[in-house]
């Protein structure tokens, strides 16, 4: 990338990021405002709310700012966000930044493992399937991918939970740590044991998309003239793929892998619910069911920032790996 293009590219990305954060936060607040859920009743309880006087309800609504119109609430939240304050969660009665910080550690660790393994396994299976097109192995891999692609994430999670946790007892039924044990006493092995089955679920679901895309690209590479020329020179198909084909699979693999961030985050919402795993996905569901606009908007902004960062890293890697894109950017 030419030096003159760098500031222009960075400024463009910053503008896109700001517009994306604005749109995501507006949509989150609009959805909560259109929801028929009463925030006071959802977070206090119907019995407790029925026993309160009108004066206490008014004081509590004013404290949580739930009696204000949606536009006023959004403007107040946005102004506070610019100053570094994401508001207070009604559901958890704690600062939104604190809730997200605690839950993000669990979710990011879970998604990072699933993202890494789904990418590695998907690329390997895709290359094998494309190179051995029409073989028994190719058909088995395609059936495996089609079944997973057509299966809902929560159904796969429930199936693995029933088999490996309930029947076989290999993994815990849920949560991120043993019941009755404080966080300070949880060892790394215990945390990894509780994280294993949710991570495996996300990895299995994410493998199908990566494998199918990599297979199609591998077939195109295998039908290319330079592979045919390499084989004509005496190289085996394996050597031709390793020496000439893999470098042409790098860019598509990066594209698919970084696009997986959004899909894995969406799948983690369902997986965390099934396994009662305390992450951002479970917190987002609790915020939606409790009418917690500040927490839901905060999680939406953070998740959108993660997806945006993944796409931006992919764009930067494109220009580093492929010199043709650097030339196109310099002439733009």
C-alpha positions in Angstrom: 0.0 0.0 0.0 1.4 3.4 -0.9 2.2 5.8 1.9 -0.2 8.4 0.6 -3.0 5.9 0.7 -2.6 4.9 4.4 -4.0 8.1 6.0 -6.9 8.1 3.6 -7.6 4.4 4.3 -7.4 5.0 8.1 -9.8 8.0 8.0 -12.2 6.0 5.9 -12.2 3.2 8.4 -12.7 5.5 11.3 -15.7 7.1 9.6 -17.2 3.7 8.8 -16.6 2.6 12.4 -18.4 5.6 13.9 -21.4 5.2 11.6 -21.6 1.5 12.4 -21.5 2.1 16.1 -24.2 4.8 15.7 -26.5 2.5 13.6 -26.1 -0.5 15.9 -26.8 1.5 19.1 -29.9 3.1 17.6 -31.3 -0.2 16.4 -30.6 -1.7 19.9 -32.5 1.1 21.7 -35.3 1.0 19.1 -35.9 -2.7 19.6 -36.0 -2.4 23.4 -38.3 0.5 23.1 -40.7 -1.4 20.8 -40.7 -4.4 23.1 -43.8 -4.9 25.2 -41.6 -5.9 28.2 -41.9 -3.6 31.3 -38.4 -3.0 32.6 -39.5 -2.5 36.2 -41.6 -5.7 36.2 -39.0 -7.8 34.4 -36.2 -6.8 36.8 -38.0 -6.4 40.1 -40.7 -9.1 39.8 -44.4 -8.9 39.3 -45.1 -9.6 43.0 -42.7 -7.0 44.3 -43.9 -4.4 41.8 -47.5 -5.0 42.7 -46.7 -4.4 46.4 -45.1 -1.0 45.8 -46.9 2.3 46.1 -47.1 4.6 43.1 -44.6 7.0 44.8 -42.0 4.2 45.1 -42.6 3.1 41.5 -42.1 6.7 40.3 -38.9 7.0 42.3 -37.5 3.8 41.0 -38.5 4.6 37.4 -36.8 8.0 37.7 -33.7 6.4 39.1 -33.4 3.9 36.2 -34.7 6.6 33.7 -37.2 4.0 32.4 -40.0 6.6 32.4 -38.3 8.8 29.8 -39.0 8.7 26.1 -36.7 6.5 24.0 -35.1 9.5 22.3 -34.2 11.1 25.6 -32.8 7.9 26.9 -30.7 7.3 23.9 -29.3 10.8 23.8 -28.4 10.6 27.5 -26.8 7.2 27.0 -24.9 8.4 23.9 -23.5 11.5 25.7 -22.4 9.4 28.6 -20.8 6.9 26.2 -18.7 9.6 24.6 -17.4 10.4 28.1 -16.5 6.8 28.8 -19.7 5.8 30.7 -21.8 3.0 29.2 -24.5 3.4 31.9 -25.9 1.1 34.5 -27.4 -2.3 33.9 -30.9 -2.8 35.2 -30.6 -6.6 35.1 -27.4 -6.9 37.0 -27.5 -3.6 39.0 -23.9 -2.9 38.0 -22.1 -0.7 35.5 -22.5 -1.9 32.0 -18.7 -1.7 31.4 -18.1 -4.0 34.4 -20.7 -6.5 33.3 -19.3 -6.6 29.7 -15.7 -6.8 31.0 -16.4 -9.9 33.1 -18.6 -11.6 30.5 -16.3 -10.8 27.6 -13.4 -12.8 29.1 -15.5 -15.9 29.0 -17.0 -15.3 25.6 -13.7 -14.2 23.9 -11.9 -17.3 25.2 -14.7 -19.5 24.0 -15.0 -17.9 20.6 -11.2 -17.7 20.1 -10.8 -21.5 20.5 -13.8 -22.2 18.3 -12.6 -19.7 15.6 -9.1 -21.2 15.5 -10.1 -24.8 15.4 -13.0 -24.3 13.0 -10.6 -22.5 10.6 -7.8 -25.1 10.8 -10.1 -28.1 10.5 -12.3 -26.5 7.8 -9.3 -25.6 5.6 -7.7 -29.1 6.0 -11.0 -30.8 5.2 -11.8 -28.5 2.3 -8.4 -29.0 0.7 -8.6 -32.8 1.1 -12.2 -32.8 -0.3 -11.2 -30.6 -3.3 -8.0 -32.5 -4.2 -9.8 -35.9 -3.9 -13.0 -34.7 -5.7 -15.5 -37.5 -6.3 -13.8 -40.0 -3.9 -15.5 -41.6 -0.9 -13.7 -39.2 1.4 -15.0 -36.3 -0.6 -18.6 -37.6 -0.4 -18.3 -38.2 3.4 -16.9 -34.7 4.0 -19.7 -33.1 1.9 -22.4 -35.1 3.8 -20.9 -34.1 7.1 -20.8 -30.4 6.1 -24.4 -30.4 4.6 -25.8 -32.0 7.7 -24.1 -29.5 10.0 -25.0 -26.5 7.8 -28.7 -27.6 7.9 -28.7 -28.2 11.7 -29.6 -25.4 14.1 -26.8 -24.5 16.5 -29.0 -25.0 19.6 -30.0 -28.5 18.4 -26.3 -29.5 17.9 -25.5 -28.1 21.3 -28.4 -30.0 23.0 -27.4 -33.2 21.2 -23.8 -32.9 22.4 -25.0 -32.0 25.9 -27.2 -35.1 26.1 -24.6 -37.5 24.8 -21.4 -36.3 26.3 -22.6 -34.6 29.5 -25.7 -36.5 30.6 -25.1 -40.0 29.2 -21.3 -40.3 29.2 -20.5 -37.8 31.8 -17.3 -36.7 30.1 -18.1 -32.9 30.4 -20.0 -30.7 32.9 -23.6 -30.0 32.2 -23.1 -26.3 32.2 -21.6 -23.1 33.7 -18.0 -21.9 33.4 -16.9 -23.3 36.8 -17.9 -26.0 39.3 -21.0 -25.3 41.3 -20.3 -24.0 44.8 -16.7 -23.0 44.1 -15.6 -19.4 44.1 -13.9 -17.9 41.1 -10.6 -17.5 43.0 -10.5 -21.2 43.6 -11.2 -22.3 40.0 -8.1 -23.8 38.4 -7.2 -23.4 34.7 -8.0 -27.1 34.2 -11.5 -26.7 35.6 -12.2 -23.7 33.5 -11.0 -25.4 30.4 -13.1 -28.5 31.2 -16.2 -26.4 31.4 -15.3 -24.5 28.2 -14.5 -27.6 26.2 -18.0 -28.8 25.1 -19.3 -25.3 24.2 -16.1 -24.7 22.2 -16.4 -28.0 20.4 -20.0 -27.2 19.5 -19.1 -23.8 18.0 -16.2 -25.4 16.2 -18.3 -28.2 14.6 -20.9 -25.7 13.4 -18.3 -23.3 12.0 -16.4 -26.1 10.2 -19.1 -26.7 7.5 -18.9 -23.2 6.0 -15.1 -23.0 5.9 -14.9 -26.5 4.4 -17.4 -26.0 1.6 -15.9 -22.7 0.5 -12.3 -24.0 0.7 -13.4 -27.1 -1.3 -14.8 -25.0 -4.2 -11.6 -22.9 -4.3 -9.4 -25.9 -4.2 -11.3 -27.4 -7.2 -10.7 -24.2 -9.1 -7.0 -24.3 -8.3 -6.7 -28.0 -9.3 -8.3 -27.2 -12.7 -5.9 -24.3 -13.3 -3.2 -24.4 -16.0 -0.3 -24.1 -13.6 -1.3 -27.2 -11.6 -1.6 -29.1 -14.9 1.8 -27.9 -16.0 3.3 -28.8 -12.6 1.9 -32.4 -12.9 3.1 -32.6 -16.5 6.6 -31.8 -15.2 6.5 -34.9 -13.1 5.2 -33.5 -9.8 2.6 -35.5 -7.9 -0.8 -34.0 -7.1 0.3 -33.7 -3.5 3.5 -31.8 -4.4 1.7 -29.6 -6.9 -0.9 -28.6 -4.3 1.7 -27.9 -1.6 4.2 -26.0 -3.8 1.7 -24.1 -6.1 -1.8 -24.5 -4.8 -1.7 -23.5 -1.2 -0.4 -20.0 -1.8 -3.5 -19.4 -4.0 -5.8 -20.6 -1.2 -4.4 -18.2 1.4 -6.6 -15.2 0.5 -9.9 -17.1 0.3 -9.0 -18.8 3.6 -8.4 -15.5 5.3 -11.6 -14.1 3.9 -13.7 -17.0 5.2 -11.9 -17.2 8.5 -12.4 -13.5 9.4 -16.0 -13.6 8.2 -16.5 -16.4 10.7 -16.2 -14.0 13.6 -19.7 -12.7 13.1 -21.2 -16.2 12.7 -19.3 -17.6 15.7 -20.5 -14.7 17.8 -24.1 -15.3 16.7 -23.8 -19.0 17.4 -22.2 -18.3 20.8 -25.5 -16.6 21.9 -27.4 -19.9 21.5 -24.6 -22.1 22.7 -24.2 -20.1 25.9 -27.9 -20.3 26.6 -27.9 -24.1 26.2 -24.8 -24.6 28.4 -25.7 -21.8 30.8 -22.3 -20.4 30.0 -21.9 -16.8 31.5 -20.7 -14.9 28.5 -21.8 -11.9 26.4 -24.4 -14.0 24.5 -26.2 -15.0 27.7 -26.0 -11.4 29.0 -27.5 -10.1 25.8 -30.5 -12.5 26.1 -31.0 -11.5 29.7 -30.8 -7.8 28.7 -33.4 -8.3 26.0 -35.8 -10.2 28.2 -35.4 -7.6 31.0 -35.7 -4.5 28.8 -32.2 -3.5 29.8 -31.5 -1.0 27.0 -28.1 0.2 28.3 -26.7 -3.3 28.6 -28.1 -4.5 25.3 -26.8 -1.5 23.4 -23.4 -1.9 25.1 -23.1 -5.5 24.1 -24.3 -4.7 20.6 -21.7 -2.0 20.2 -18.9 -4.2 21.6 -19.8 -7.1 19.4 -20.1 -4.9 16.3 -16.7 -3.5 17.1 -15.2 -7.0 17.2 -16.7 -7.9 13.9 -15.5 -4.6 12.4 -12.0 -5.2 13.7 -12.0 -8.7 12.2 -13.0 -7.4 8.8 -10.5 -4.6 9.0 -7.6 -7.0 9.8 -8.7 -9.1 6.9 -8.5 -6.1 4.5 -5.1 -5.2 5.8 -3.8 -8.7 5.4 -5.1 -8.8 1.8 -2.9 -5.8 1.0 0.1 -7.4 2.7 -0.3 -10.8 1.0 -1.5 -9.8 -2.4 0.6 -7.1 -4.2 -2.2 -6.7 -6.8 -4.5 -5.1 -4.2 -1.7 -2.7 -3.2 -1.4 -1.6 -6.9 -5.2 -1.2 -7.2 -5.3 0.9 -4.0 -2.4 3.1 -5.3 -4.3 3.9 -8.5 -7.6 4.5 -6.7 
